[in-house]
Amino acid sequence: MPDKLIVILGATGLQGGSVARLYATLPGWRIRGITRNPTKASCSPLREAGVELVAADLDDVESLEKAFEGANAIFAVTDFWQFIQLPSTNQAAAEQGREPNQVAMDLEIQQGKNIIHAAVKHLGTLDRFVVSTLSDSEKWSGGKIKWNLHFDGKAKYTQYLKDNFPELAKKSSYLQMGFYLSNEHTMPVLTPQKQENGTFVLMGSAGTHLTPYVDPPNDTGYFVKALMEAKEANVTMLGYCELISNEEYAAIWSKVMGVKTRTVAKGMEDLKAAGLPDFLVREVGESLAYASTWGWDGGDPEVKHPKDVGVEMDKLTKVAEWIRKEDWSSVL
Ligand SMILES: NC(=O)c1ccc[n+]([C@@H]2O[C@H](COP(=O)([O-])OP(=O)(O)OC[C@H]3O[C@@H](n4cnc5c(N)ncnc54)[C@H](OP(=O)(O)O)[C@@H]3O)[C@@H](O)[C@H]2O)c1
């Protein structure tokens, strides 16, 4: 039987790269990774692993249609945060009298729609479409959360798929990726803070909900494989390796590092004090408030857990192992 073809968006990134590397080890699959620039250095390890790298742009539907040619499976992901860093986003926001994160959400939604419009052209070959998404925080918080736009843009284009493309929706499943363990490095305000007495302050939670910690470079592939192999589509799964409280995380950190820790819930004041612009204080602050008060998935009863979807749980990252392997020299 000829190999099946999986097309992976964001193949040079954390989530897509994980899917590409795992599928490259599975028999019976051809892997096509999508990037804007297949000649860049970060493509080499993927190519060496057997991944075909093809140029396409999420802003260009025709390029996506071409890239999806012959696909039996597609993994889709969009990147909200890149837009925040673009001068053009800030310029558009100033011209429109809006906030940069509102402009970024519009751009992310359009890219999501472009992916959907291209995928729907390939229903003839397509067996399963897995979309990396997040929950609709405005909806699940009953309108209390309004600025968690990196969640809500993804939720909006996911809903657009369900509402407008029933034939594609029949073949689609949804992965709500959890809280990246690496956020501790990429977001200084969440990094463990050393105190004068040698103890550490870690991020705590203002609410009662557990945090779905995830290690995207390792875990995403196993989530996507399970959703691709599941008998039924239309599954929404929360993607995490360990669902624990921030306080439990701090206790693990304490044990692995051999230091004393305490936790402090981070709120808008801390984000402001860390120098974030007001629109990001609201974006990140409401995101933390949503996750701790309503839960990362908003309490949506349809959301399944990895063990219930057939994810190979023993292959997922262990938080203690992740902490042990990380370089904490800048924190210590
Ligand atoms: N941090 C968290 O805790 C967390 C949790 C859940 C979800 N998320 C979400 O995860 C998403 C980012 O995923 P990631 O971490 O895998 O991203 P990443 O590592 O930053 O990689 C981004 C990928 O997107 C591709 N890309 C960006 N713009 C593109 C375009 N116009 N056309 C084609 N490809 C494009 C890039 O490819 P090239 O540059 O090679 O073209 C790259 O492969 C964000 O939307 C974020 O909201 C984050």
The ligand as a Tripos MOL2 file, in Angstrom:
@<TRIPOS>MOLECULE
LIG
   48    52     1     0     0
SMALL
NO_CHARGES

@<TRIPOS>ATOM
      1 N1          2.7920   29.6580   25.1840 N.am      1 LIG1
      2 C1          1.7820   28.8890   25.5490 C.2       1 LIG1
      3 O1          1.6490   28.4970   26.7200 O.2       1 LIG1
      4 C2          0.7810   28.4320   24.5080 C.ar      1 LIG1
      5 C3         -0.2020   27.5210   24.8950 C.ar      1 LIG1
      6 C4         -1.1430   27.0870   23.9500 C.ar      1 LIG1
      7 C5         -1.0870   27.5860   22.6530 C.ar      1 LIG1
      8 N2         -0.1010   28.4810   22.3090 N.ar      1 LIG1
      9 C6         -0.1440   28.9910   20.9330 C.3       1 LIG1
     10 O2          0.8570   28.3640   20.1590 O.3       1 LIG1
     11 C7          0.9660   29.1150   18.9480 C.3       1 LIG1
     12 C8          2.3830   29.0560   18.4440 C.3       1 LIG1
     13 O3          2.7260   27.7210   18.1460 O.3       1 LIG1
     14 P1          4.2620   27.2650   18.2540 P.3       1 LIG1
     15 O4          4.6980   27.4480   19.6650 O.co2     1 LIG1
     16 O5          4.4150   25.9430   17.6140 O.co2     1 LIG1
     17 O6          4.9540   28.4270   17.3770 O.3       1 LIG1
     18 P2          6.4840   28.7060   17.0230 P.3       1 LIG1
     19 O7          7.3870   27.6860   17.6240 O.co2     1 LIG1
     20 O8          6.7400   30.1360   17.3130 O.co2     1 LIG1
     21 O9          6.4870   28.5020   15.4430 O.3       1 LIG1
     22 C9          5.6450   29.2350   14.6100 C.3       1 LIG1
     23 C10         5.4800   28.4390   13.3330 C.3       1 LIG1
     24 O10         4.4860   29.0830   12.5280 O.3       1 LIG1
     25 C11         4.9890   29.1950   11.2140 C.3       1 LIG1
     26 N3          4.4200   30.3910   10.5960 N.ar      1 LIG1
     27 C12         4.2520   31.6050   11.1530 C.ar      1 LIG1
     28 N4          3.7010   32.4480   10.2680 N.ar      1 LIG1
     29 C13         3.5220   31.7550    9.1270 C.ar      1 LIG1
     30 C14         3.0050   32.0900    7.8470 C.ar      1 LIG1
     31 N5          2.5660   33.3310    7.5620 N.pl3     1 LIG1
     32 N6          2.9630   31.1310    6.9100 N.ar      1 LIG1
     33 C15         3.4300   29.8790    7.1750 C.ar      1 LIG1
     34 N7          3.9190   29.4930    8.3640 N.ar      1 LIG1
     35 C16         3.9740   30.4290    9.3280 C.ar      1 LIG1
     36 C17         6.4980   29.3260   11.3720 C.3       1 LIG1
     37 O11         7.0840   28.8890   10.1650 O.3       1 LIG1
     38 P3          8.2480   29.6790    9.3660 P.3       1 LIG1
     39 O12         8.7160   30.8110   10.2500 O.co2     1 LIG1
     40 O13         9.2980   28.6360    9.1530 O.co2     1 LIG1
     41 O14         7.5870   30.1160    8.1130 O.co2     1 LIG1
     42 C18         6.7610   28.3690   12.5280 C.3       1 LIG1
     43 O15         6.9150   27.0590   12.0460 O.3       1 LIG1
     44 C19         0.5390   30.5410   19.2910 C.3       1 LIG1
     45 O16        -0.5700   30.9180   18.5080 O.3       1 LIG1
     46 C20         0.1570   30.4620   20.7760 C.3       1 LIG1
     47 O17        -0.9620   31.2670   21.0820 O.3       1 LIG1
     48 C21         0.8360   28.8840   23.1960 C.ar      1 LIG1
@<TRIPOS>BOND
     1     1     2 1
     2     2     3 2
     3     2     4 1
     4     4     5 ar
     5     4    48 ar
     6     5     6 ar
     7     6     7 ar
     8     7     8 ar
     9     8     9 1
    10     8    48 ar
    11     9    10 1
    12     9    46 1
    13    10    11 1
    14    11    12 1
    15    11    44 1
    16    12    13 1
    17    13    14 1
    18    14    15 2
    19    14    16 1
    20    14    17 1
    21    17    18 1
    22    18    19 2
    23    18    20 1
    24    18    21 1
    25    21    22 1
    26    22    23 1
    27    23    24 1
    28    23    42 1
    29    24    25 1
    30    25    26 1
    31    25    36 1
    32    26    27 ar
    33    26    35 ar
    34    27    28 ar
    35    28    29 ar
    36    29    30 ar
    37    29    35 ar
    38    30    31 1
    39    30    32 ar
    40    32    33 ar
    41    33    34 ar
    42    34    35 ar
    43    36    37 1
    44    36    42 1
    45    37    38 1
    46    38    39 2
    47    38    40 1
    48    38    41 1
    49    42    43 1
    50    44    45 1
    51    44    46 1
    52    46    47 1
@<TRIPOS>SUBSTRUCTURE
     1 LIG1         1 GROUP 0 **** ****
